[in-house]
Amino acid sequence: MMGKGSVNHNTRAFTAKNVDKERSRDNVEFCHLDIKEVYRNLFDEALERYNAKQKRSDRKIDDYYEKIRRGKQEKLFYEVIFQIGNKDDMNVQSSEGRLAKEILREFMEQFQKRNPNLYVFSSHLHMDEQTPHIHIDFVPFIRNSKRGLDTRVSLKGALSEQGFKGGTRGMTEWNEWIEAEKQELSKVMGRHGVQWKQLGTHNKHLSVLDFEKQERQKEVAELEQTISGSKKELSNILHQQIAAGQETKQIRKEGEAIRKEVSELTATNHLLKEQTETLIGDKEKLLSENEKLEKQQKKLQQEINKMVQSKEVMERNIYAYDEDMKWQLAEPGALMSAKAYRDKKALPLVEKLKEVVKNLTIKCVQLAEQSKKLTVKVDGQQKQISRLTDKVMEQSDTIDRLQEKASDLERLERHLGREQVQSIVERSKVLEQAERANKRLKRTFEMSR
């Protein structure tokens, strides 16, 4: 009979329910090759010749195995099953079953030689089911083809080259070849004393394999169900991996943002601390200078007060200037001329008064200017102290906000765990170091060009 072809079943990579695993050791493996490697050996040279002739790239064939697998004209391979008798007259555990095994083994030994156009890549004789039978999987091919590859897959062509021409609906190339192989099997049976019991027609004779066909269909169904479940499980695993990858990527992204923000906050915190310390120093210096200015201002004020007191004393004792003889202009002598009076009496007194007034005026102007400058300087210092005070308060607010950010970081560590946050930060540092190294290499390369 013609099988669906399941290498996993034939090699017992998949074990169906009707298989006795204890007897699988009695199975015989004639050959088991990788079908893709078979396709490469058979068709690669022909594929190169075919592609070399093509002027259009869209007509070239990248992979002949995939072309046949996806196509509908030919199958990747074909399988044929041979069995002698049935589970009643050739049971695998009977002496007749053991005889059937030897007949099938001898039949298989000449199979490839009889069929040069059928490349057998897998052949297994099963003794772990009810009746001995052999699975033969082959790739049919022809050479010197006039279309397509000069060596290509073709069941009809392969059988035709072996002399099976067909011609009628009931007797196709396949049917002719099967009948010929049955005759070969019957010859081997005859040499072992087993006669082929004809049941009227050859088609009716095939009914002895119905049980095997049903069991194979069950195996295929079970295998398909297993594959379907495995695909679903694999799909779930892939979805979980994708979700985990996305979650890891998100955590890494959040960790990078946190690390960057922590780094920026740390740098800002250090800078603000330095600025605060500088401002505090400036403030203390200004306060010290301001204290000195206040002392100077106080001293100046005392001098001004003294002047005011001197003026008040002067005003209170102004009669001294009216009555004191040294400030009085003397009467002229009887014989003194006007010129002599002016030179000796009037002018010296006027000069003395001028000197006193001049000294007082200079002293007042100097004190007024000094007072004005000190007042301006004190006002400027007061404004600067006010600005520095505001700056210190602003820096204190910033430090408070940084402290709040640090508290947020501690909350994140409690939520994700210190080790995970530290791991994220460390990975980010490594990435940054790699980026800096790449930039340095790039700059070095650009400078060297």
Contacts in CASP RR format, 6 or more apart in sequence:
PFRMAT RR
TARGET T0000
AUTHOR 0000-0000-0000
METHOD contacts of the structure
MODEL  1
MMGKGSVNHNTRAFTAKNVDKERSRDNVEFCHLDIKEVYRNLFDEALERY
NAKQKRSDRKIDDYYEKIRRGKQEKLFYEVIFQIGNKDDMNVQSSEGRLA
KEILREFMEQFQKRNPNLYVFSSHLHMDEQTPHIHIDFVPFIRNSKRGLD
TRVSLKGALSEQGFKGGTRGMTEWNEWIEAEKQELSKVMGRHGVQWKQLG
THNKHLSVLDFEKQERQKEVAELEQTISGSKKELSNILHQQIAAGQETKQ
IRKEGEAIRKEVSELTATNHLLKEQTETLIGDKEKLLSENEKLEKQQKKL
QQEINKMVQSKEVMERNIYAYDEDMKWQLAEPGALMSAKAYRDKKALPLV
EKLKEVVKNLTIKCVQLAEQSKKLTVKVDGQQKQISRLTDKVMEQSDTID
RLQEKASDLERLERHLGREQVQSIVERSKVLEQAERANKRLKRTFEMSR
1 80 0 8 1.000
1 81 0 8 1.000
1 206 0 8 1.000
1 209 0 8 1.000
1 212 0 8 1.000
1 213 0 8 1.000
2 78 0 8 1.000
2 79 0 8 1.000
2 80 0 8 1.000
2 81 0 8 1.000
2 174 0 8 1.000
3 79 0 8 1.000
3 80 0 8 1.000
3 81 0 8 1.000
3 135 0 8 1.000
3 216 0 8 1.000
4 79 0 8 1.000
4 216 0 8 1.000
4 220 0 8 1.000
5 77 0 8 1.000
5 78 0 8 1.000
5 79 0 8 1.000
5 135 0 8 1.000
5 137 0 8 1.000
6 14 0 8 1.000
6 216 0 8 1.000
6 219 0 8 1.000
6 220 0 8 1.000
6 223 0 8 1.000
7 13 0 8 1.000
7 32 0 8 1.000
7 35 0 8 1.000
7 122 0 8 1.000
7 137 0 8 1.000
8 14 0 8 1.000
8 223 0 8 1.000
9 16 0 8 1.000
9 135 0 8 1.000
9 216 0 8 1.000
9 219 0 8 1.000
9 220 0 8 1.000
9 223 0 8 1.000
10 122 0 8 1.000
10 124 0 8 1.000
10 126 0 8 1.000
10 135 0 8 1.000
10 137 0 8 1.000
11 29 0 8 1.000
11 32 0 8 1.000
11 122 0 8 1.000
11 124 0 8 1.000
12 19 0 8 1.000
12 24 0 8 1.000
12 27 0 8 1.000
12 128 0 8 1.000
14 219 0 8 1.000
14 223 0 8 1.000
14 226 0 8 1.000
15 21 0 8 1.000
15 24 0 8 1.000
16 215 0 8 1.000
16 218 0 8 1.000
16 219 0 8 1.000
16 222 0 8 1.000
17 218 0 8 1.000
17 222 0 8 1.000
18 129 0 8 1.000
18 130 0 8 1.000
18 215 0 8 1.000
18 218 0 8 1.000
18 219 0 8 1.000
19 128 0 8 1.000
19 129 0 8 1.000
20 128 0 8 1.000
20 129 0 8 1.000
21 128 0 8 1.000
22 128 0 8 1.000
23 92 0 8 1.000
23 127 0 8 1.000
23 128 0 8 1.000
24 127 0 8 1.000
24 128 0 8 1.000
26 101 0 8 1.000
26 127 0 8 1.000
26 128 0 8 1.000
27 124 0 8 1.000
27 125 0 8 1.000
27 126 0 8 1.000
27 127 0 8 1.000
27 128 0 8 1.000
28 101 0 8 1.000
28 105 0 8 1.000
28 124 0 8 1.000
28 125 0 8 1.000
28 127 0 8 1.000
29 123 0 8 1.000
29 124 0 8 1.000
30 108 0 8 1.000
30 120 0 8 1.000
30 123 0 8 1.000
30 124 0 8 1.000
30 125 0 8 1.000
31 120 0 8 1.000
31 121 0 8 1.000
31 122 0 8 1.000
31 123 0 8 1.000
32 121 0 8 1.000
32 122 0 8 1.000
32 123 0 8 1.000
32 124 0 8 1.000
33 121 0 8 1.000
33 122 0 8 1.000
34 121 0 8 1.000
35 65 0 8 1.000
35 76 0 8 1.000
35 77 0 8 1.000
35 121 0 8 1.000
35 122 0 8 1.000
35 139 0 8 1.000
36 65 0 8 1.000
38 119 0 8 1.000
38 121 0 8 1.000
38 139 0 8 1.000
39 64 0 8 1.000
39 65 0 8 1.000
39 68 0 8 1.000
39 139 0 8 1.000
40 65 0 8 1.000
42 119 0 8 1.000
42 139 0 8 1.000
42 141 0 8 1.000
42 151 0 8 1.000
43 64 0 8 1.000
43 141 0 8 1.000
43 149 0 8 1.000
43 151 0 8 1.000
43 152 0 8 1.000
43 153 0 8 1.000
44 64 0 8 1.000
45 151 0 8 1.000
46 149 0 8 1.000
46 150 0 8 1.000
46 151 0 8 1.000
46 152 0 8 1.000
47 61 0 8 1.000
47 64 0 8 1.000
47 149 0 8 1.000
49 149 0 8 1.000
49 150 0 8 1.000
50 61 0 8 1.000
50 148 0 8 1.000
50 149 0 8 1.000
50 150 0 8 1.000
51 60 0 8 1.000
51 61 0 8 1.000
54 60 0 8 1.000
61 67 0 8 1.000
61 149 0 8 1.000
64 149 0 8 1.000
65 76 0 8 1.000
68 74 0 8 1.000
68 75 0 8 1.000
68 76 0 8 1.000
68 153 0 8 1.000
69 76 0 8 1.000
74 153 0 8 1.000
74 154 0 8 1.000
74 155 0 8 1.000
75 155 0 8 1.000
76 139 0 8 1.000
76 153 0 8 1.000
77 121 0 8 1.000
77 137 0 8 1.000
77 138 0 8 1.000
77 139 0 8 1.000
78 137 0 8 1.000
78 138 0 8 1.000
78 139 0 8 1.000
78 140 0 8 1.000
78 155 0 8 1.000
79 135 0 8 1.000
79 136 0 8 1.000
79 137 0 8 1.000
79 138 0 8 1.000
80 136 0 8 1.000
80 138 0 8 1.000
80 178 0 8 1.000
80 181 0 8 1.000
81 133 0 8 1.000
81 134 0 8 1.000
81 135 0 8 1.000
81 136 0 8 1.000
81 209 0 8 1.000
81 212 0 8 1.000
82 104 0 8 1.000
82 107 0 8 1.000
82 133 0 8 1.000
82 134 0 8 1.000
82 136 0 8 1.000
82 181 0 8 1.000
82 185 0 8 1.000
83 90 0 8 1.000
83 131 0 8 1.000
83 132 0 8 1.000
83 133 0 8 1.000
83 134 0 8 1.000
83 208 0 8 1.000
83 209 0 8 1.000
83 212 0 8 1.000
84 90 0 8 1.000
84 100 0 8 1.000
84 103 0 8 1.000
84 104 0 8 1.000
84 131 0 8 1.000
84 132 0 8 1.000
84 185 0 8 1.000
84 189 0 8 1.000
84 194 0 8 1.000
85 100 0 8 1.000
85 131 0 8 1.000
85 208 0 8 1.000
86 131 0 8 1.000
86 208 0 8 1.000
86 211 0 8 1.000
87 130 0 8 1.000
87 131 0 8 1.000
87 211 0 8 1.000
89 96 0 8 1.000
90 96 0 8 1.000
90 97 0 8 1.000
90 99 0 8 1.000
90 100 0 8 1.000
90 131 0 8 1.000
90 132 0 8 1.000
91 97 0 8 1.000
91 130 0 8 1.000
91 131 0 8 1.000
92 127 0 8 1.000
92 128 0 8 1.000
92 129 0 8 1.000
92 130 0 8 1.000
92 131 0 8 1.000
92 132 0 8 1.000
97 131 0 8 1.000
97 132 0 8 1.000
99 192 0 8 1.000
99 194 0 8 1.000
100 131 0 8 1.000
100 132 0 8 1.000
101 125 0 8 1.000
101 127 0 8 1.000
101 132 0 8 1.000
102 192 0 8 1.000
103 185 0 8 1.000
103 188 0 8 1.000
103 189 0 8 1.000
103 192 0 8 1.000
103 194 0 8 1.000
104 125 0 8 1.000
104 132 0 8 1.000
104 133 0 8 1.000
104 134 0 8 1.000
105 125 0 8 1.000
106 188 0 8 1.000
107 134 0 8 1.000
107 184 0 8 1.000
107 185 0 8 1.000
107 188 0 8 1.000
108 123 0 8 1.000
108 125 0 8 1.000
108 134 0 8 1.000
108 136 0 8 1.000
110 184 0 8 1.000
111 120 0 8 1.000
111 123 0 8 1.000
111 136 0 8 1.000
112 118 0 8 1.000
112 120 0 8 1.000
114 181 0 8 1.000
114 184 0 8 1.000
115 138 0 8 1.000
115 162 0 8 1.000
116 162 0 8 1.000
117 140 0 8 1.000
117 141 0 8 1.000
117 142 0 8 1.000
117 157 0 8 1.000
117 158 0 8 1.000
117 159 0 8 1.000
117 161 0 8 1.000
117 162 0 8 1.000
118 138 0 8 1.000
118 139 0 8 1.000
118 140 0 8 1.000
118 158 0 8 1.000
119 138 0 8 1.000
119 139 0 8 1.000
119 140 0 8 1.000
119 141 0 8 1.000
120 136 0 8 1.000
120 137 0 8 1.000
120 138 0 8 1.000
121 137 0 8 1.000
121 138 0 8 1.000
121 139 0 8 1.000
122 135 0 8 1.000
122 136 0 8 1.000
122 137 0 8 1.000
123 134 0 8 1.000
123 135 0 8 1.000
123 136 0 8 1.000
123 137 0 8 1.000
124 134 0 8 1.000
124 135 0 8 1.000
125 132 0 8 1.000
125 133 0 8 1.000
125 134 0 8 1.000
126 132 0 8 1.000
126 133 0 8 1.000
126 134 0 8 1.000
126 135 0 8 1.000
129 212 0 8 1.000
129 215 0 8 1.000
130 211 0 8 1.000
131 211 0 8 1.000
131 212 0 8 1.000
133 209 0 8 1.000
133 212 0 8 1.000
139 153 0 8 1.000
140 153 0 8 1.000
140 154 0 8 1.000
140 155 0 8 1.000
140 157 0 8 1.000
140 158 0 8 1.000
140 159 0 8 1.000
141 151 0 8 1.000
141 152 0 8 1.000
141 153 0 8 1.000
141 154 0 8 1.000
141 158 0 8 1.000
142 151 0 8 1.000
142 152 0 8 1.000
142 154 0 8 1.000
142 157 0 8 1.000
142 158 0 8 1.000
142 160 0 8 1.000
142 161 0 8 1.000
143 150 0 8 1.000
143 151 0 8 1.000
144 150 0 8 1.000
145 151 0 8 1.000
145 152 0 8 1.000
145 154 0 8 1.000
155 173 0 8 1.000
155 174 0 8 1.000
156 173 0 8 1.000
157 173 0 8 1.000
159 173 0 8 1.000
159 174 0 8 1.000
159 176 0 8 1.000
159 177 0 8 1.000
160 173 0 8 1.000
162 177 0 8 1.000
164 173 0 8 1.000
164 174 0 8 1.000
164 176 0 8 1.000
164 177 0 8 1.000
164 180 0 8 1.000
165 173 0 8 1.000
165 176 0 8 1.000
166 172 0 8 1.000
166 173 0 8 1.000
166 175 0 8 1.000
166 176 0 8 1.000
179 202 0 8 1.000
182 196 0 8 1.000
182 202 0 8 1.000
186 196 0 8 1.000
189 195 0 8 1.000
189 196 0 8 1.000
198 205 0 8 1.000
199 205 0 8 1.000
199 207 0 8 1.000
251 416 0 8 1.000
251 420 0 8 1.000
251 424 0 8 1.000
252 424 0 8 1.000
252 427 0 8 1.000
255 421 0 8 1.000
255 424 0 8 1.000
255 425 0 8 1.000
255 428 0 8 1.000
256 424 0 8 1.000
256 428 0 8 1.000
256 431 0 8 1.000
258 409 0 8 1.000
258 412 0 8 1.000
258 421 0 8 1.000
258 424 0 8 1.000
258 425 0 8 1.000
259 424 0 8 1.000
259 425 0 8 1.000
259 428 0 8 1.000
259 429 0 8 1.000
260 428 0 8 1.000
261 405 0 8 1.000
262 405 0 8 1.000
262 409 0 8 1.000
262 425 0 8 1.000
265 402 0 8 1.000
265 405 0 8 1.000
265 406 0 8 1.000
268 398 0 8 1.000
268 402 0 8 1.000
269 399 0 8 1.000
269 402 0 8 1.000
272 395 0 8 1.000
272 398 0 8 1.000
272 399 0 8 1.000
272 402 0 8 1.000
273 399 0 8 1.000
275 395 0 8 1.000
276 392 0 8 1.000
276 395 0 8 1.000
276 396 0 8 1.000
276 399 0 8 1.000
279 388 0 8 1.000
279 391 0 8 1.000
279 392 0 8 1.000
279 395 0 8 1.000
280 392 0 8 1.000
282 388 0 8 1.000
283 385 0 8 1.000
283 388 0 8 1.000
283 389 0 8 1.000
283 392 0 8 1.000
286 381 0 8 1.000
286 384 0 8 1.000
286 385 0 8 1.000
286 388 0 8 1.000
287 385 0 8 1.000
289 381 0 8 1.000
290 378 0 8 1.000
290 381 0 8 1.000
290 382 0 8 1.000
290 385 0 8 1.000
293 374 0 8 1.000
293 377 0 8 1.000
293 378 0 8 1.000
293 381 0 8 1.000
294 378 0 8 1.000
296 374 0 8 1.000
297 371 0 8 1.000
297 374 0 8 1.000
297 375 0 8 1.000
297 378 0 8 1.000
300 367 0 8 1.000
300 370 0 8 1.000
300 371 0 8 1.000
300 374 0 8 1.000
301 371 0 8 1.000
303 367 0 8 1.000
304 367 0 8 1.000
304 371 0 8 1.000
307 363 0 8 1.000
307 364 0 8 1.000
307 367 0 8 1.000
320 327 0 8 1.000
321 327 0 8 1.000
327 349 0 8 1.000
327 353 0 8 1.000
329 345 0 8 1.000
329 346 0 8 1.000
329 349 0 8 1.000
330 345 0 8 1.000
332 338 0 8 1.000
332 341 0 8 1.000
332 345 0 8 1.000
333 341 0 8 1.000
336 344 0 8 1.000
409 421 0 8 1.000
412 421 0 8 1.000
413 421 0 8 1.000
END
